[in-house]
Amino acid sequence: MEPLTPALPTEVLTQIFALLSQHTLHACTLTSRAWYEAAVPFLYRSPSITGKGFDSFVAAVCPSVNPRIRHNGLAELVRVLDMSKLVHNGRKSLTARLLGRMKYHLVAFIAPQATFGINSLASLSHCEKLETLDLSFVSEAIPYRSLFNSLCRLKHLHVLHLPRAFQADHDIDRGSQIALRELERDAIDLSAEVFYRYPPALRALSIHGGIDSVTLMYLVRAPTTLTSLSLSHCSRFSTEIVRQYLNRLKTHTSLEHLQLGTGLFDHHSSFTAVLPPFDHLASLSIEAPLLLPYVHGFALRSDSDFRPIAEGTMGSPWPRLHTITVLGPNNPPPTAHYYNLKPNEVYKAIDSGIFPALRKLRIDSKLGWSNTSNSITDLEDMTEDKQDLNDLLEALASEDADLDEHGEMGQTFVRPEEAGVFIFCS
């Protein structure tokens, strides 16, 4: 008996299944053998793993080593392994076994909170195609020396989120401390073995949690490929340590995106300028107190001295910086006046050439720029100044677009419809 409808070609099924959800894909695998063969690669490419279905997933992709159980090849289909929704499911040895089964094809891995530990590093180091690694949920404090000795073997890793939990290495001996003091005086070769070895093709690095200042200085030997850096919730840092770290990075990297998030510094730190000149920096996320010295027209002349930018010959410290996100405090600090950033001050900074490429400004609502803020006494003046700044940014973006149409500008960073002042809630 002939079928009522002709079978769809595999090529057509592939195009359809690429757009379907996990639940729908599972239903498709139960329709027919042809549909199963076409749908199952998409079902396991980026599986949705929760505590409820974790045991079934493990049984499917990581069956027993009993020789009478036929190898099903499902583990080789997994490209993205997201275990962030798991808390106490499984064991650390099971996580290592999963990585071992998927090591030849896995592209992205988000580690679970409680079941990833130092015994998983051996399997992780053999995931030769891994491009994205997120360890930010991991609760076990893994020694950084062991961690980086494993990660430096991943030649294709582009994005790395370090764990929030931190354990100081026991090999920070007297010789290492001397090396760090020499580093502070720019008297040490960054090729020295004392520093951690990064994955060679790393592009984006996220550091957060309990890491201390000494360990941060061991991370200065970043690869030249690094273009994005995020530092947040590192309460053990001081502004001086962060400034030293960024100064070392600028000598051998071309950072384009930098985030200095909230909760970054200890409560003893003074709010001073930490940003060295970055010729390629395009977007910046920073707390208001750290931006104020530059808005007011001052830049670092040496390790601790400031000078008006207009008196220097270097021009703008960031000639390509087109987007700035200004963060407010998590809680109102005792030095709340440090967060008193005003629209007219930013306008003057742009007009004086400090931020020549700025076209988009994102402001935390905690800074009082919104009309509903109670921290600004004269809301009318604030609204007018904010509108003037918004008009300036839009006009500059429109000029960029006109120059780009005539071939007089190499690249338009921000389109006119995306330029201006934007208030967001954190």
ZAROFI-218102 format. One record per residue (C-alpha): x, y, z negated. Coordinates in steps of 0.25 Angstrom, whole numbers, plus 5000, padded with zeros to 4 digits. Layout:
XYZ/...
***
This chain:
500050005000/500650135004/500750244993/499750354994/500750464994/502150455000/503350454990/504150584989/505550584994/506650574983/507150714987/505750774984/505650704971/506950764967/506550904970/505250884962/505850814950/506950924948/505851024944/505050934934/505150924919/505650814910/504250764907/503850764921/505050694926/504850584916/503450564922/504050564936/504950444932/503750364929/503050384942/503950294952/505350234954/505650344964/505150454955/505950394944/507250394952/507050534956/506550594943/507450524933/508750604936/507950734933/507350674921/508750644915/509550764921/509150854909/508350774899/507450844888/507950774876/507250784863/507250704850/505950634853/506550574866/508050564863/508050414860/507350384873/508350474881/509550404875/508950264878/508750314892/510050374895/510950304885/510450154884/511150044877/512549994882/511849854882/512349794895/510949744898/510449884899/510549934913/511250074914/510150174919/511050294923/510150394916/511250454908/511950494921/510750574925/510850674913/511450804916/510950894904/510950834890/510150924881/510150864867/509951004860/508450964855/509050844847/509350854832/509550724825/509250634837/510350534841/511750524836/513050584839/513550454845/512350454854/512550594859/513950554863/513450424870/512450514878/513550604882/514450484886/513250424895/513050564902/514550614903/514650604918/513450684922/513050774910/513050924913/512550984901/512450944886/511751014875/512150934862/511250894851/511350954837/511650844828/512050724837/513350784844/514650774837/516150764839/515950614844/515150664856/516350744861/517050624868/515750604876/515550744879/516950764884/516650664895/515450744901/516250784913/515150864920/514650934908/514451084911/513651134899/513851094884/513051144873/513451104859/512751224851/511751134844/512851034838/512851034823/514150954821/515351044820/516350984830/517751024830/518051124841/519351064845/518750924847/517550994854/518451074864/519350954867/518150884872/517550994880/518851034887/518650914895/517350954901/517851014914/516451064919/515851124906/515351264908/514551294896/514851264882/514051294869/514951264857/514351204844/513851294833/514351204822/515851224820/517051144814/518451214813/519551124819/520551064809/521651084819/521651244817/523051234810/524051344807/524651334822/523251364827/523051484818/524351544823/523851524837/522651594834/523351714828/524251714841/522951714849/522451834842/523751914846/523651864860/524951784858/524451644862/524251564874/522851524876/523251394882/523751344868/523151214864/522651274851/521451324858/520151244862/520151194876/518851234883/518151164895/518851214907/517651264915/516851324903/516051444907/515151474895/515451454880/514551474868/515151484854/514251494842/514151444828/515151424817/516451434825/517451514818/518451624823/519651534823/518951424832/518451544841/519951584844/520251434848/519151454859/519851564866/520451484877/519251484886/519251444900/519351544911/517951494916/517251554904/516251654907/515251654896/515451654881/514451654869/514751684855/513651684845/513251644830/514751634827/514751704813/516151664810/516751754821/517251904819/517152004830/518652004830/518751854833/517751864844/518451984850/519751904850/519051784856/518451864868/519751944870/520451804872/519351754882/519351884890/520851854894/520551724902/518951714904/518051804912/516851804902/515551854909/514551824898/514751844883/513851824872/514151874858/512951824850/512351864837/512951804824/514251804830/515151874820/515351854805/514751964795/516052024793/516352064807/516252204811/515552244824/516752274833/516952264848/517252114852/517152124867/518452134876/518252174890/517752074899/517752104914/516851994918/515752004907/514352014913/513451984901/513652004886/512751974874/513252044861/512752094848/512552244848/513652284838/514652214847/514252294859/514152434852/515652464853/515552454868/514252524869/514852644862/516052634872/517152574864/518052454868/519252384861/520552434864/521352334855/520952234845/520252324836/520252464842/519152524850/519252634861/518152704869/517952634882/518052764889/519452784884/519952654890/520352624904/519652484905/518252534908/517152444904/517552324896/516452244904/516252294918/515352184922/514452174909/513052184915/512152114904/512252144889/511352074878/511452144865/511052054853/510452104840/510752054826/510151924820/509851994808/509952144805/511452164800/511852264789/512552334800/511352354809/511852484815/512852404823/511652354831/511252494835/511452484850/510652594857/510252604872/510852734874/512252684870/512152574880/511752674890/512952764887/513852634888/513352604902/513452744906/514952754901/515352634908/515552534897/514552444902/514552474917/513852344922/512852334911/511452314918/510652224908/510552254893/509852154883/509552204869/509152124857/507852174852/508452184838/509252304842/508052384842/507952424857/506552374859/505352474856/504852394845/506152404837/506052474823/507552494822/507552614832/506852744826/506752814840/506152714849/505852814860/507352844861/507652704861/506652664872/507152784881/508652744879/508352594882/507552634895/508652724899/509652614897/508752514905/508652614916/510152624917/510352474918/509252454928/509852574937/511252514936/510752384940/510052444952/511352514956/512052384956/511052314965/511152434975/512652414975/512552264976/511652284989/512752364995/513852274992/514452374982/514352284970/514852144968/513752094960/512452144953/512452084939/511052124935/509952144944/509152274943/507852204938/508752134927/509452264922/509052344910/508852334895/508152214889/507652184875/507652044870/507351974857/508351884850/
***
